[in-house]
């Protein structure tokens, strides 16, 4: 565990991806205008492409400082950066120089984006200010992919963004907006050399270094993605943004790097360092760390910091500041490792949730002789362990917690993203709603309550329903049902709430309520008849509602009597007397 950062770093530098990306930048020609980042697309064998953004030669620390280290609100550029915004982080700030360059290239990059084949591998790379443009372009492309899900068998491939010596791009709100999309963050890898001053430029001003540790309470710039720190002696990878910030801060205090070096010189240096590291054998030990290092995670972090040239081990043991840094990074690393244990590929998690759904489907099948799973749940005898209500409640809670969290995250996205992008997710959500909401309805009316739809319905059900209705290209089960096909779940997950309200209306007609209340209840019952026949006409109701002793069948028996028995005429009455068994 303790060597994970170094092991993954060495794996990265030993692969061809970093070297191909760096070489592509070196091949791209650029002029000396600071505002003119240039780009070129290259074919990559055996397949895929590399899009390289190169900073102009004059992109030095001095020029970047002259150009401006200021953060500017994204709204300064109108709606240009809305592809990053979410409902939680609607506004954020971006490095002024990067935003201006991206704005100047927007028309060209928009055309390029339309030409990109999203079904083949794509590496987007850039150095220095070009790395900032590469990051923005990658975010733009990711938004395009996830806002326009494909329906065919081919699935789009997420681009990989690799930057070399890029300055930090934006503030904490930009960082949070990106981290709200868990699948976006792994797309970014930022390579940082201990000899390159530009990545540390916005962490602390070089001319105003303090001997006291900088507080992270209100940082101006914040990183995102993975960072590969490298030096001529080794490399290490870190993912936690606060750890990255602290390491950049520590590197800036080392006061190394050529502050007059051009971006051309620095990208060549990255190529040389990567070449040396690729040839270097992995050789690490703990003999030099002294007896005080007994924590394996701390040992690994100490080796990583030494490998990237932040400090010497002997100095580190005597330096309280470095000890504090290691303790902070150690804590962040433990948090990141814990998170990785629980955060899974969303589709894998979805498959686990489907197992809970399978339990409910089994329960549905086993309760046919009890009037169906709605009535079985409402009247459950918990002594029967095979269909224990406690077991069903457990799976119901797991499913509810999962989908509420999924809906909350999706609802935080911009309006165009307020949907489940993939068809499998959308239909899984709707199947969950149709299966589980009736159980919520049963629990609501078991407590003697009424008016579930307006007073008791969870917001996540409402949003699921809205998103499904808005998805015009996703036809409902009803429109796909052929003659004779029996839907297993009623399309309207609130069907049983309508039934319960109809039962309540029957009670109003029977008790001593006022004539006005009785007339109102009668009108509601007629509307309910029309509602049921509408579902039946579209084959959108499950045959389960017609099971003996179901709440619906009991309602019909009472309703028919109170409306005059067999002499009562209506479409529903005719169907219940002549056709419902054929429907079943």
Number of C-alpha atoms within 10 A of each C-alpha: 10 19 18 17 20 25 15 16 21 21 10 19 22 18 11 11 16 23 18 16 25 24 16 23 28 19 12 17 15 19 14 12 12 19 20 18 28 19 22 14 16 17 12 16 7 6 9 15 18 23 21 31 29 30 34 24 19 19 26 24 22 15 13 18 15 9 14 13 17 16 19 18 18 23 14 13 13 9 10 15 21 16 19 23 22 25 15 15 19 17 17 21 22 24 23 20 22 25 25 15 18 24 16 14 16 14 11 11 16 13 10 11 16 11 9 13 13 19 13 14 16 24 24 24 33 32 33 31 33 31 30 30 31 29 25 20 20 25 22 19 20 21 16 15 18 16 18 12 14 14 12 6 6 8 13 15 14 21 22 21 27 27 30 31 27 27 29 26 27 27 21 18 20 24 22 17 20 20 15 18 15 13 13 18 17 15 20 22 23 26 23 25 25 23 23 27 27 29 24 24 21 24 24 19 13 15 6 7 14 11 8 7 15 15 8 11 6 10 15 16 23 22 24 25 20 20 23 25 26 26 22 19 13 25 31 26 24 26 21 20 17 19 21 23 21 20 21 24 20 22 25 26 17 13 14 14 15 14 16 14 18 19 25 20 11 23 23 15 15 26 20 15 19 25 16 16 20 18 10 15 11 11 6 12 9 14 7 10 16 11 8 8 15 11 10 13 18 19 19 23 24 25 26 26 25 19 21 23 22 23 17 13 17 11 10 19 15 10 12 11 15 20 14 12 18 21 14 14 23 20 15 19 22 15 12 14 16 11 11 10 8 9 11 12 10 13 11 10 13 17 12 11 18 15 13 19 21 12 16 22 14 13 21 19 12 15 17 17 13 17 21 23 26 27 21 22 26 18 14 17 12 13 9 9 10 10 21 15 19 12 15 17 14 12 19 22 13 14 20 17 11 14 21 16 13 15 19 14 16 21 19 19 22 19 11 10 17 21 22 23 17 15 15 12 15 19 17 19 21 19 16 23 24 20 23 20 23 23 22 21 25 20 15 18 17 13 8 7 12 17 14 20 13 8 9 13 17 14 12 18 20 13 17 23 17 13 15 20 13 11 15 9 10 13 11 16 16 17 10 10 14 10 7 10 12 17 16 15 17 25 22 17 23 19 20 23 23 22 19 20 19 24 19 16 21 21 15 19 19 11 9 10 12 11 11 9 14 19 15 14 20 18 13 17 21 13 13 17 16 15 15 17 17 14 17 18 11 13 24 23 25 17 20 21 22 21 18 15 15 21 19 22 17 14 17 20 11 14 20 16 12 13 12 10 13 11 10 13 12 12 11 21 18 13 15 15 10 10 12 14 12 9 15 14
